[in-house]
Amino acid sequence: MKIALASDHAGFDLKKEVKSYLESRGHLVHDFGPFNAESCDYPDFAHPLAAAVEKLEYELGITMCGSGNGINITANKYRGIRSALCWRVDIAELARQHNDANVCALPARFLRTDEALAIVDAFVNTGFEGGRHQRRIDKIPVN
């Protein structure tokens, strides 16, 4: 699977762990940055990731910032993005099963690495159930 990653400075260390984890499982991973832990602005990295996922250049995206909220809000500005803030495995599974989420936002300051990797694993390996959920997703976009 082709997966895109992005973070801010607060998610930088976790992003390195997620990247290594995904690559070790055979996924092709593109890192949109940042490439160091210096203070930076999450929109600078969320926008390119969201645009690329929306264009189907990547099947999924994984984003990280301190709370997960800012980077999640930014990604969701794109019509074709359904970014879900995931802080537990079951939330990640439901985001994929019921919402066909294509971006997982992680709250880096509130997760241990093992928790984050379990969430990523669930997000990547869970499929969309379709059916009644598709009808609801079709109603999300404006215009």
N, C-alpha and C positions, 0 to 999 in steps of 0.2 A: 504494500500500500504506500502511496505517496502522501506524506504528512508534512504540514508546515508548522513551524514553531515561531513564537515571538514572546517577548516579555518586556519588562522594564528592569531597572537596576534591582528592585526588590525581588524579582523573579529570576534573576540571572543565574544564580547557583542552582536553583531547582531546574531551570531549563537545560543546563548542562547534563544533569542526571537523567532527565526525561529523554533527551537526545540520545544519550548512550544506551539507555534501556530500549528505546525503539529500534535503534540500529542493530542492537544485539539480537533482535527478533526478526531481522531481515527487512525492515521497512526502509524506504528511501525517505530521508528527512532533509528538509531545507530549513535552515535557520535564518529568519529575517532579522535577527538581532534582538538586543544589542550584543556586542562582542566583548564587553567588559562590564564591571559592576559600578562604573561611575554613574552618578545621578543623571537620569534621562527622562524623557516624556513618553509614556506608553503609546500615545496616538501615532508617534513617528514609526512605530513597528507594527501596531495593530492594523493600520490602514493598508500597507502593502500586503500583509497576510490575508486580510479579508478580501481584498480585490482579487488576489490569486485564487483563493478558495472559491469565490463567487464565479470566476471564469473556468472553474473545474480543472485548473492546473494542478491542484492537490485535492485529494479525496476528503481529507479532514484537516483541521487546524487545532493546535493546542496552544493556549495563551496563558500567561502568568503575570500577575502583578501582586502588590502587597495584599490587597483584599480580594482581588479578582474582579472587582466591580468596574473599575475604570476601563480596563482593557476589554471587558465584556460589553459595556455600553458602546464603546467605539466600534467594535466589530459588528454589532447589531445595527449600525447605521446603514449597512449594505443590504439591499433588497433580498439578495440570494443567500444571506447568512442567517443562520439560526444558532446563535451562540448561547450556551448554557453555563451558568456558574455552578460548578460541581465541587462539593466539599465532602461527599460520601460516595461510595461505590454505587449504592442503589439510586442515587440522584443521577449519576452518569448513565446508568443502564436505562432509567426511565427517559432521560433526555434523548437517547438514541431511539428507544422503542416507540415512544409516544410522540415525540416532537421532531424526529429526524434531524436532530442537532448535528451540524457539521463543524462546529467549533466548541471546544471544551475550555472554559476559563477556570483556572485554578487559583485559589487564594494562597499564595506562596508563604505568607507570614503565619498562616494558621494550619498548615499541614506538615507532618513529618514526611520525609522522603518516601518511606515505605507506603504511607497512605496515598500520597500523590501518584506513585507508580501503579498502585492497585486501581485507582480511579482511571488513570490513563488506559490501563489494560482493559478495564470494563468498557470504557468509551469506544476504544478501537475495535473490540471484539463483539460488540452488541449491534444487532441490526434493527432496522425500522420494521415495525409490525404492519404498517399500512392500514388498510381498511378504514374504520371510522376515524382514525387519526389523520389520514390523508385529507379527509374532508375539512378537518379543523385547520390543518396547515395551509390548505388552499385559501383560507380566509384571513391569513395573517398579513400579507402584503397590502400596502395602501397604494392605490393607482396601479 
